[in-house]
Amino acid sequence: MNKVSNYIKESYHELVEKVTWPSGSQLQQSTAIVLIATVVIMLMVSLMDFASSEVLKLIYSLFK
């Protein structure tokens, strides 16, 4: 039980004194970057999905 309480105390100490939390503006910038990257990746995946779908439709139409 001593190990568990020691772990909790050390974890709390690390969170309070050793971790540097981002400021509000840094957090907003990081959030904006993540959102923009997510939209860009989503668009790329959608484009690849659409292109592969059209290619497969073309291939299937050749063998009808």
PyMOL Python script that loads the backbone (N, CA, C, O; Angstrom):
from pymol import cmd

cmd.read_pdbstr("""\
ATOM      1  N   MET A   1       0.829  -1.196   0.000  1.00  0.00           N
ATOM      2  CA  MET A   1       0.000   0.000   0.000  1.00  0.00           C
ATOM      3  C   MET A   1       0.867   1.251   0.000  1.00  0.00           C
ATOM      4  O   MET A   1       0.469   2.287  -0.532  1.00  0.00           O
ATOM      5  N   ASN A   2       2.030   1.158   0.585  1.00  0.00           N
ATOM      6  CA  ASN A   2       2.940   2.295   0.634  1.00  0.00           C
ATOM      7  C   ASN A   2       3.381   2.699  -0.769  1.00  0.00           C
ATOM      8  O   ASN A   2       3.553   3.884  -1.056  1.00  0.00           O
ATOM      9  N   LYS A   3       3.565   1.700  -1.647  1.00  0.00           N
ATOM     10  CA  LYS A   3       3.981   1.993  -3.018  1.00  0.00           C
ATOM     11  C   LYS A   3       2.911   2.778  -3.766  1.00  0.00           C
ATOM     12  O   LYS A   3       3.216   3.697  -4.525  1.00  0.00           O
ATOM     13  N   VAL A   4       1.658   2.406  -3.543  1.00  0.00           N
ATOM     14  CA  VAL A   4       0.551   3.076  -4.229  1.00  0.00           C
ATOM     15  C   VAL A   4       0.439   4.532  -3.772  1.00  0.00           C
ATOM     16  O   VAL A   4       0.299   5.433  -4.598  1.00  0.00           O
ATOM     17  N   SER A   5       0.500   4.759  -2.481  1.00  0.00           N
ATOM     18  CA  SER A   5       0.385   6.142  -1.991  1.00  0.00           C
ATOM     19  C   SER A   5       1.596   6.968  -2.416  1.00  0.00           C
ATOM     20  O   SER A   5       1.461   8.156  -2.710  1.00  0.00           O
ATOM     21  N   ASN A   6       2.765   6.358  -2.452  1.00  0.00           N
ATOM     22  CA  ASN A   6       3.962   7.051  -2.922  1.00  0.00           C
ATOM     23  C   ASN A   6       3.830   7.419  -4.405  1.00  0.00           C
ATOM     24  O   ASN A   6       4.218   8.513  -4.816  1.00  0.00           O
ATOM     25  N   TYR A   7       3.286   6.507  -5.194  1.00  0.00           N
ATOM     26  CA  TYR A   7       3.071   6.768  -6.617  1.00  0.00           C
ATOM     27  C   TYR A   7       2.111   7.938  -6.821  1.00  0.00           C
ATOM     28  O   TYR A   7       2.343   8.804  -7.663  1.00  0.00           O
ATOM     29  N   ILE A   8       1.034   7.952  -6.043  1.00  0.00           N
ATOM     30  CA  ILE A   8       0.048   9.032  -6.166  1.00  0.00           C
ATOM     31  C   ILE A   8       0.671  10.368  -5.762  1.00  0.00           C
ATOM     32  O   ILE A   8       0.459  11.374  -6.438  1.00  0.00           O
ATOM     33  N   LYS A   9       1.430  10.388  -4.678  1.00  0.00           N
ATOM     34  CA  LYS A   9       2.084  11.626  -4.248  1.00  0.00           C
ATOM     35  C   LYS A   9       3.072  12.132  -5.288  1.00  0.00           C
ATOM     36  O   LYS A   9       3.104  13.326  -5.586  1.00  0.00           O
ATOM     37  N   GLU A  10       3.881  11.227  -5.847  1.00  0.00           N
ATOM     38  CA  GLU A  10       4.861  11.638  -6.858  1.00  0.00           C
ATOM     39  C   GLU A  10       4.179  12.106  -8.137  1.00  0.00           C
ATOM     40  O   GLU A  10       4.639  13.055  -8.772  1.00  0.00           O
ATOM     41  N   SER A  11       3.091  11.455  -8.519  1.00  0.00           N
ATOM     42  CA  SER A  11       2.348  11.876  -9.718  1.00  0.00           C
ATOM     43  C   SER A  11       1.769  13.267  -9.526  1.00  0.00           C
ATOM     44  O   SER A  11       1.848  14.106 -10.424  1.00  0.00           O
ATOM     45  N   TYR A  12       1.191  13.514  -8.363  1.00  0.00           N
ATOM     46  CA  TYR A  12       0.638  14.836  -8.075  1.00  0.00           C
ATOM     47  C   TYR A  12       1.741  15.892  -8.088  1.00  0.00           C
ATOM     48  O   TYR A  12       1.567  16.970  -8.656  1.00  0.00           O
ATOM     49  N   HIS A  13       2.854  15.586  -7.471  1.00  0.00           N
ATOM     50  CA  HIS A  13       3.993  16.509  -7.436  1.00  0.00           C
ATOM     51  C   HIS A  13       4.469  16.831  -8.857  1.00  0.00           C
ATOM     52  O   HIS A  13       4.774  17.982  -9.170  1.00  0.00           O
ATOM     53  N   GLU A  14       4.529  15.825  -9.696  1.00  0.00           N
ATOM     54  CA  GLU A  14       4.969  16.048 -11.072  1.00  0.00           C
ATOM     55  C   GLU A  14       3.981  16.925 -11.830  1.00  0.00           C
ATOM     56  O   GLU A  14       4.385  17.840 -12.548  1.00  0.00           O
ATOM     57  N   LEU A  15       2.688  16.650 -11.674  1.00  0.00           N
ATOM     58  CA  LEU A  15       1.678  17.455 -12.363  1.00  0.00           C
ATOM     59  C   LEU A  15       1.672  18.907 -11.898  1.00  0.00           C
ATOM     60  O   LEU A  15       1.460  19.815 -12.701  1.00  0.00           O
ATOM     61  N   VAL A  16       1.896  19.125 -10.636  1.00  0.00           N
ATOM     62  CA  VAL A  16       1.811  20.480 -10.084  1.00  0.00           C
ATOM     63  C   VAL A  16       3.084  21.283 -10.340  1.00  0.00           C
ATOM     64  O   VAL A  16       3.006  22.468 -10.663  1.00  0.00           O
ATOM     65  N   GLU A  17       4.249  20.659 -10.202  1.00  0.00           N
ATOM     66  CA  GLU A  17       5.487  21.428 -10.228  1.00  0.00           C
ATOM     67  C   GLU A  17       6.356  21.231 -11.467  1.00  0.00           C
ATOM     68  O   GLU A  17       7.109  22.134 -11.831  1.00  0.00           O
ATOM     69  N   LYS A  18       6.274  20.089 -12.115  1.00  0.00           N
ATOM     70  CA  LYS A  18       7.198  19.822 -13.214  1.00  0.00           C
ATOM     71  C   LYS A  18       6.591  20.006 -14.610  1.00  0.00           C
ATOM     72  O   LYS A  18       7.316  20.258 -15.573  1.00  0.00           O
ATOM     73  N   VAL A  19       5.295  19.882 -14.717  1.00  0.00           N
ATOM     74  CA  VAL A  19       4.638  19.997 -16.011  1.00  0.00           C
ATOM     75  C   VAL A  19       4.430  21.462 -16.343  1.00  0.00           C
ATOM     76  O   VAL A  19       3.955  22.230 -15.506  1.00  0.00           O
ATOM     77  N   THR A  20       4.784  21.859 -17.569  1.00  0.00           N
ATOM     78  CA  THR A  20       4.491  23.215 -18.024  1.00  0.00           C
ATOM     79  C   THR A  20       3.253  23.150 -18.910  1.00  0.00           C
ATOM     80  O   THR A  20       3.270  22.542 -19.980  1.00  0.00           O
ATOM     81  N   TRP A  21       2.198  23.774 -18.457  1.00  0.00           N
ATOM     82  CA  TRP A  21       0.945  23.768 -19.180  1.00  0.00           C
ATOM     83  C   TRP A  21       0.939  24.900 -20.207  1.00  0.00           C
ATOM     84  O   TRP A  21       1.498  25.966 -19.947  1.00  0.00           O
ATOM     85  N   PRO A  22       0.324  24.689 -21.358  1.00  0.00           N
ATOM     86  CA  PRO A  22       0.292  25.748 -22.376  1.00  0.00           C
ATOM     87  C   PRO A  22      -0.614  26.897 -21.950  1.00  0.00           C
ATOM     88  O   PRO A  22      -1.564  26.722 -21.187  1.00  0.00           O
ATOM     89  N   SER A  23      -0.288  28.073 -22.469  1.00  0.00           N
ATOM     90  CA  SER A  23      -1.154  29.225 -22.193  1.00  0.00           C
ATOM     91  C   SER A  23      -2.408  29.113 -23.069  1.00  0.00           C
ATOM     92  O   SER A  23      -2.513  28.235 -23.926  1.00  0.00           O
ATOM     93  N   GLY A  24      -3.333  30.005 -22.834  1.00  0.00           N
ATOM     94  CA  GLY A  24      -4.578  29.970 -23.599  1.00  0.00           C
ATOM     95  C   GLY A  24      -4.347  30.165 -25.083  1.00  0.00           C
ATOM     96  O   GLY A  24      -4.964  29.486 -25.904  1.00  0.00           O
ATOM     97  N   SER A  25      -3.458  31.093 -25.438  1.00  0.00           N
ATOM     98  CA  SER A  25      -3.205  31.357 -26.868  1.00  0.00           C
ATOM     99  C   SER A  25      -2.472  30.187 -27.512  1.00  0.00           C
ATOM    100  O   SER A  25      -2.738  29.852 -28.666  1.00  0.00           O
ATOM    101  N   GLN A  26      -1.548  29.558 -26.776  1.00  0.00           N
ATOM    102  CA  GLN A  26      -0.865  28.385 -27.319  1.00  0.00           C
ATOM    103  C   GLN A  26      -1.852  27.247 -27.543  1.00  0.00           C
ATOM    104  O   GLN A  26      -1.763  26.522 -28.534  1.00  0.00           O
ATOM    105  N   LEU A  27      -2.782  27.097 -26.626  1.00  0.00           N
ATOM    106  CA  LEU A  27      -3.784  26.048 -26.748  1.00  0.00           C
ATOM    107  C   LEU A  27      -4.690  26.295 -27.947  1.00  0.00           C
ATOM    108  O   LEU A  27      -5.044  25.359 -28.663  1.00  0.00           O
ATOM    109  N   GLN A  28      -5.067  27.557 -28.170  1.00  0.00           N
ATOM    110  CA  GLN A  28      -5.901  27.886 -29.324  1.00  0.00           C
ATOM    111  C   GLN A  28      -5.153  27.641 -30.624  1.00  0.00           C
ATOM    112  O   GLN A  28      -5.732  27.129 -31.581  1.00  0.00           O
ATOM    113  N   GLN A  29      -3.868  28.001 -30.673  1.00  0.00           N
ATOM    114  CA  GLN A  29      -3.076  27.759 -31.876  1.00  0.00           C
ATOM    115  C   GLN A  29      -2.961  26.272 -32.161  1.00  0.00           C
ATOM    116  O   GLN A  29      -3.134  25.844 -33.302  1.00  0.00           O
ATOM    117  N   SER A  30      -2.672  25.487 -31.144  1.00  0.00           N
ATOM    118  CA  SER A  30      -2.540  24.044 -31.329  1.00  0.00           C
ATOM    119  C   SER A  30      -3.859  23.431 -31.787  1.00  0.00           C
ATOM    120  O   SER A  30      -3.875  22.553 -32.649  1.00  0.00           O
ATOM    121  N   THR A  31      -4.957  23.894 -31.212  1.00  0.00           N
ATOM    122  CA  THR A  31      -6.273  23.387 -31.603  1.00  0.00           C
ATOM    123  C   THR A  31      -6.566  23.726 -33.053  1.00  0.00           C
ATOM    124  O   THR A  31      -7.084  22.886 -33.788  1.00  0.00           O
ATOM    125  N   ALA A  32      -6.246  24.943 -33.480  1.00  0.00           N
ATOM    126  CA  ALA A  32      -6.482  25.351 -34.867  1.00  0.00           C
ATOM    127  C   ALA A  32      -5.645  24.507 -35.821  1.00  0.00           C
ATOM    128  O   ALA A  32      -6.130  24.096 -36.875  1.00  0.00           O
ATOM    129  N   ILE A  33      -4.399  24.248 -35.461  1.00  0.00           N
ATOM    130  CA  ILE A  33      -3.528  23.435 -36.315  1.00  0.00           C
ATOM    131  C   ILE A  33      -4.078  22.025 -36.450  1.00  0.00           C
ATOM    132  O   ILE A  33      -4.099  21.464 -37.546  1.00  0.00           O
ATOM    133  N   VAL A  34      -4.525  21.448 -35.335  1.00  0.00           N
ATOM    134  CA  VAL A  34      -5.079  20.096 -35.382  1.00  0.00           C
ATOM    135  C   VAL A  34      -6.347  20.056 -36.224  1.00  0.00           C
ATOM    136  O   VAL A  34      -6.538  19.123 -37.003  1.00  0.00           O
ATOM    137  N   LEU A  35      -7.210  21.047 -36.082  1.00  0.00           N
ATOM    138  CA  LEU A  35      -8.442  21.078 -36.872  1.00  0.00           C
ATOM    139  C   LEU A  35      -8.148  21.224 -38.359  1.00  0.00           C
ATOM    140  O   LEU A  35      -8.763  20.546 -39.181  1.00  0.00           O
ATOM    141  N   ILE A  36      -7.217  22.100 -38.710  1.00  0.00           N
ATOM    142  CA  ILE A  36      -6.864  22.294 -40.121  1.00  0.00           C
ATOM    143  C   ILE A  36      -6.251  21.022 -40.696  1.00  0.00           C
ATOM    144  O   ILE A  36      -6.596  20.613 -41.805  1.00  0.00           O
ATOM    145  N   ALA A  37      -5.345  20.394 -39.949  1.00  0.00           N
ATOM    146  CA  ALA A  37      -4.723  19.151 -40.419  1.00  0.00           C
ATOM    147  C   ALA A  37      -5.774  18.051 -40.586  1.00  0.00           C
ATOM    148  O   ALA A  37      -5.711  17.269 -41.535  1.00  0.00           O
ATOM    149  N   THR A  38      -6.733  17.994 -39.672  1.00  0.00           N
ATOM    150  CA  THR A  38      -7.798  16.991 -39.771  1.00  0.00           C
ATOM    151  C   THR A  38      -8.630  17.194 -41.028  1.00  0.00           C
ATOM    152  O   THR A  38      -8.950  16.230 -41.723  1.00  0.00           O
ATOM    153  N   VAL A  39      -8.980  18.429 -41.323  1.00  0.00           N
ATOM    154  CA  VAL A  39      -9.780  18.722 -42.518  1.00  0.00           C
ATOM    155  C   VAL A  39      -8.989  18.392 -43.776  1.00  0.00           C
ATOM    156  O   VAL A  39      -9.538  17.814 -44.715  1.00  0.00           O
ATOM    157  N   VAL A  40      -7.711  18.747 -43.811  1.00  0.00           N
ATOM    158  CA  VAL A  40      -6.881  18.461 -44.988  1.00  0.00           C
ATOM    159  C   VAL A  40      -6.764  16.952 -45.209  1.00  0.00           C
ATOM    160  O   VAL A  40      -6.913  16.474 -46.333  1.00  0.00           O
ATOM    161  N   ILE A  41      -6.502  16.215 -44.153  1.00  0.00           N
ATOM    162  CA  ILE A  41      -6.381  14.758 -44.291  1.00  0.00           C
ATOM    163  C   ILE A  41      -7.716  14.145 -44.698  1.00  0.00           C
ATOM    164  O   ILE A  41      -7.750  13.218 -45.507  1.00  0.00           O
ATOM    165  N   MET A  42      -8.813  14.653 -44.145  1.00  0.00           N
ATOM    166  CA  MET A  42     -10.131  14.154 -44.523  1.00  0.00           C
ATOM    167  C   MET A  42     -10.406  14.389 -46.006  1.00  0.00           C
ATOM    168  O   MET A  42     -10.952  13.518 -46.685  1.00  0.00           O
ATOM    169  N   LEU A  43     -10.030  15.563 -46.507  1.00  0.00           N
ATOM    170  CA  LEU A  43     -10.219  15.858 -47.925  1.00  0.00           C
ATOM    171  C   LEU A  43      -9.362  14.943 -48.809  1.00  0.00           C
ATOM    172  O   LEU A  43      -9.812  14.481 -49.858  1.00  0.00           O
ATOM    173  N   MET A  44      -8.136  14.690 -48.377  1.00  0.00           N
ATOM    174  CA  MET A  44      -7.265  13.797 -49.149  1.00  0.00           C
ATOM    175  C   MET A  44      -7.826  12.377 -49.199  1.00  0.00           C
ATOM    176  O   MET A  44      -7.829  11.746 -50.256  1.00  0.00           O
ATOM    177  N   VAL A  45      -8.297  11.879 -48.069  1.00  0.00           N
ATOM    178  CA  VAL A  45      -8.861  10.529 -48.021  1.00  0.00           C
ATOM    179  C   VAL A  45     -10.134  10.462 -48.854  1.00  0.00           C
ATOM    180  O   VAL A  45     -10.357   9.478 -49.559  1.00  0.00           O
ATOM    181  N   SER A  46     -10.971  11.493 -48.783  1.00  0.00           N
ATOM    182  CA  SER A  46     -12.194  11.526 -49.581  1.00  0.00           C
ATOM    183  C   SER A  46     -11.878  11.540 -51.070  1.00  0.00           C
ATOM    184  O   SER A  46     -12.541  10.861 -51.855  1.00  0.00           O
ATOM    185  N   LEU A  47     -10.876  12.303 -51.457  1.00  0.00           N
ATOM    186  CA  LEU A  47     -10.475  12.353 -52.858  1.00  0.00           C
ATOM    187  C   LEU A  47      -9.950  11.001 -53.330  1.00  0.00           C
ATOM    188  O   LEU A  47     -10.292  10.551 -54.424  1.00  0.00           O
ATOM    189  N   MET A  48      -9.124  10.352 -52.517  1.00  0.00           N
ATOM    190  CA  MET A  48      -8.617   9.028 -52.882  1.00  0.00           C
ATOM    191  C   MET A  48      -9.750   8.013 -52.958  1.00  0.00           C
ATOM    192  O   MET A  48      -9.747   7.156 -53.842  1.00  0.00           O
ATOM    193  N   ASP A  49     -10.719   8.095 -52.049  1.00  0.00           N
ATOM    194  CA  ASP A  49     -11.868   7.191 -52.069  1.00  0.00           C
ATOM    195  C   ASP A  49     -12.688   7.389 -53.333  1.00  0.00           C
ATOM    196  O   ASP A  49     -13.084   6.425 -53.988  1.00  0.00           O
ATOM    197  N   PHE A  50     -12.939   8.647 -53.668  1.00  0.00           N
ATOM    198  CA  PHE A  50     -13.711   8.943 -54.878  1.00  0.00           C
ATOM    199  C   PHE A  50     -12.972   8.452 -56.123  1.00  0.00           C
ATOM    200  O   PHE A  50     -13.576   7.835 -57.000  1.00  0.00           O
ATOM    201  N   ALA A  51     -11.664   8.723 -56.202  1.00  0.00           N
ATOM    202  CA  ALA A  51     -10.880   8.314 -57.373  1.00  0.00           C
ATOM    203  C   ALA A  51     -10.849   6.793 -57.508  1.00  0.00           C
ATOM    204  O   ALA A  51     -11.029   6.269 -58.608  1.00  0.00           O
ATOM    205  N   SER A  52     -10.626   6.089 -56.422  1.00  0.00           N
ATOM    206  CA  SER A  52     -10.580   4.625 -56.518  1.00  0.00           C
ATOM    207  C   SER A  52     -11.948   4.060 -56.870  1.00  0.00           C
ATOM    208  O   SER A  52     -12.037   3.060 -57.583  1.00  0.00           O
ATOM    209  N   SER A  53     -13.011   4.682 -56.383  1.00  0.00           N
ATOM    210  CA  SER A  53     -14.361   4.247 -56.730  1.00  0.00           C
ATOM    211  C   SER A  53     -14.616   4.407 -58.223  1.00  0.00           C
ATOM    212  O   SER A  53     -15.174   3.518 -58.866  1.00  0.00           O
ATOM    213  N   GLU A  54     -14.204   5.546 -58.767  1.00  0.00           N
ATOM    214  CA  GLU A  54     -14.408   5.781 -60.202  1.00  0.00           C
ATOM    215  C   GLU A  54     -13.568   4.821 -61.051  1.00  0.00           C
ATOM    216  O   GLU A  54     -14.040   4.334 -62.078  1.00  0.00           O
ATOM    217  N   VAL A  55     -12.355   4.551 -60.639  1.00  0.00           N
ATOM    218  CA  VAL A  55     -11.501   3.610 -61.374  1.00  0.00           C
ATOM    219  C   VAL A  55     -12.109   2.218 -61.349  1.00  0.00           C
ATOM    220  O   VAL A  55     -12.123   1.530 -62.369  1.00  0.00           O
ATOM    221  N   LEU A  56     -12.609   1.797 -60.198  1.00  0.00           N
ATOM    222  CA  LEU A  56     -13.237   0.480 -60.115  1.00  0.00           C
ATOM    223  C   LEU A  56     -14.509   0.414 -60.960  1.00  0.00           C
ATOM    224  O   LEU A  56     -14.771  -0.610 -61.592  1.00  0.00           O
ATOM    225  N   LYS A  57     -15.300   1.483 -60.984  1.00  0.00           N
ATOM    226  CA  LYS A  57     -16.488   1.508 -61.840  1.00  0.00           C
ATOM    227  C   LYS A  57     -16.092   1.362 -63.299  1.00  0.00           C
ATOM    228  O   LYS A  57     -16.751   0.651 -64.058  1.00  0.00           O
ATOM    229  N   LEU A  58     -15.011   2.037 -63.696  1.00  0.00           N
ATOM    230  CA  LEU A  58     -14.534   1.937 -65.074  1.00  0.00           C
ATOM    231  C   LEU A  58     -14.086   0.516 -65.392  1.00  0.00           C
ATOM    232  O   LEU A  58     -14.408  -0.012 -66.457  1.00  0.00           O
ATOM    233  N   ILE A  59     -13.365  -0.093 -64.498  1.00  0.00           N
ATOM    234  CA  ILE A  59     -12.879  -1.466 -64.712  1.00  0.00           C
ATOM    235  C   ILE A  59     -14.054  -2.431 -64.789  1.00  0.00           C
ATOM    236  O   ILE A  59     -14.087  -3.300 -65.661  1.00  0.00           O
ATOM    237  N   TYR A  60     -15.037  -2.285 -63.869  1.00  0.00           N
ATOM    238  CA  TYR A  60     -16.194  -3.166 -63.899  1.00  0.00           C
ATOM    239  C   TYR A  60     -17.013  -2.983 -65.158  1.00  0.00           C
ATOM    240  O   TYR A  60     -17.569  -3.951 -65.678  1.00  0.00           O
ATOM    241  N   SER A  61     -17.101  -1.752 -65.664  1.00  0.00           N
ATOM    242  CA  SER A  61     -17.888  -1.516 -66.881  1.00  0.00           C
ATOM    243  C   SER A  61     -17.227  -2.149 -68.107  1.00  0.00           C
ATOM    244  O   SER A  61     -17.920  -2.461 -69.075  1.00  0.00           O
ATOM    245  N   LEU A  62     -15.921  -2.343 -68.091  1.00  0.00           N
ATOM    246  CA  LEU A  62     -15.229  -2.965 -69.206  1.00  0.00           C
ATOM    247  C   LEU A  62     -15.540  -4.457 -69.312  1.00  0.00           C
ATOM    248  O   LEU A  62     -15.470  -5.030 -70.399  1.00  0.00           O
ATOM    249  N   PHE A  63     -15.879  -5.077 -68.201  1.00  0.00           N
ATOM    250  CA  PHE A  63     -16.110  -6.522 -68.187  1.00  0.00           C
ATOM    251  C   PHE A  63     -17.589  -6.904 -68.138  1.00  0.00           C
ATOM    252  O   PHE A  63     -17.907  -8.054 -67.835  1.00  0.00           O
ATOM    253  N   LYS A  64     -18.493  -5.980 -68.426  1.00  0.00           N
ATOM    254  CA  LYS A  64     -19.930  -6.308 -68.449  1.00  0.00           C
ATOM    255  C   LYS A  64     -20.305  -6.960 -69.735  1.00  0.00           C
ATOM    256  O   LYS A  64     -21.469  -7.306 -69.936  1.00  0.00           O
TER     257      LYS A  64
END
""", "prot")
cmd.dss("prot")
cmd.show_as("cartoon", "prot")
cmd.util.cbc("prot")
cmd.orient("prot")
